[in-house]
Amino acid sequence: MNNSDFSISSCSNPNAGQNSAVPARLDFLQSLSGLALALFMWTHLLLVSSILISKDAMLWVTGMMELRQLSPDGQGYPVLISIFAVIILLLFMLHALVAMRKFPANWQQHTIMREHIHRMQHSDTTQWYWQAVTGFVMFFLGSAHIIIMAINADKIGPYLSADRFVSEGLWPLYLVLLFCAELHGGIGVYRLVIKWGVFDKGDVKRTLKNLKRTKNYLTLFFLTLGLITFAAYIKIGMEHRDHAGQRYQPEQHLSREAV
Ligand code: HEM
């Protein structure tokens, strides 16, 4: 093999170099970014679901995110949310880019993989497939949502957010994104725990069964919470349709004004 042959084969096969640390590093990067995004997703849903407590609670959460209490005019610093959204978007892109190397490269590879999954009937392999599909969908819908949030960081609140669901017609995006994010995150963290052997001690079969059950409960919990939250925003958005674009005035503020 001459020099040019060697370089071509090395480029087309990144694993060609013996004992290369690159695949392991990429795997670690994928796991770390995935874990960070999953934790962000769950925290994010808990914050967004503050609407279930009350409109004032959601307004309070938004105010905390914008550090409203620290700004002299009480308007807060929505730019902080924009900056955070850009950071999450970069993490999102990095995670997708690293994960994409494991996707089938063409239709033939995809067909072989489908046949393999069908023949194996192995739930973890089937779950990997669904993780790839939901990840692909999320790449587009998630990026769109984050960019909308970064641009409209000063337009988050009980009414303005609900208006986005109903009057701006974004509810289908949120519904699909919710299912994709929760399935993807749940399967992802489950696979992560197995991959890095977090609970490797003791009876492996029992540990696996418990892990699977915990994953299912977590996914069910966040999906249910997400759907109830979704319904709450839709209800508020429908009630507020005639005044779309108007901000929510906190009850305390109104009563103070009325005095
Ligand atoms: C820093 C980045 C993000 C910010 C600031 C943000 C903020 C928000 C806000 C304020 C809402 C309420 C609706 C609205 O105001 O439009 C919302 C809903 C939602 N977000 Fe995000 N988000 C971010 C990233 C993400 C990511 C990365 C995902 C998933 C990939 C995601 C998935 C969702 C879903 C599914 C809903 C609807 C929740 C439901 O209906 O229960 N968000 N987000």
Residues whose N, C-alpha, C, O or C-beta is under 5 A from the ligand:
A	BS01	HEM	V48 I81 F84 A85 I88 G142 I146 M149 I156 S161 R164 Y174 L177 L178 A181 L225 G226 L227 T229 F230
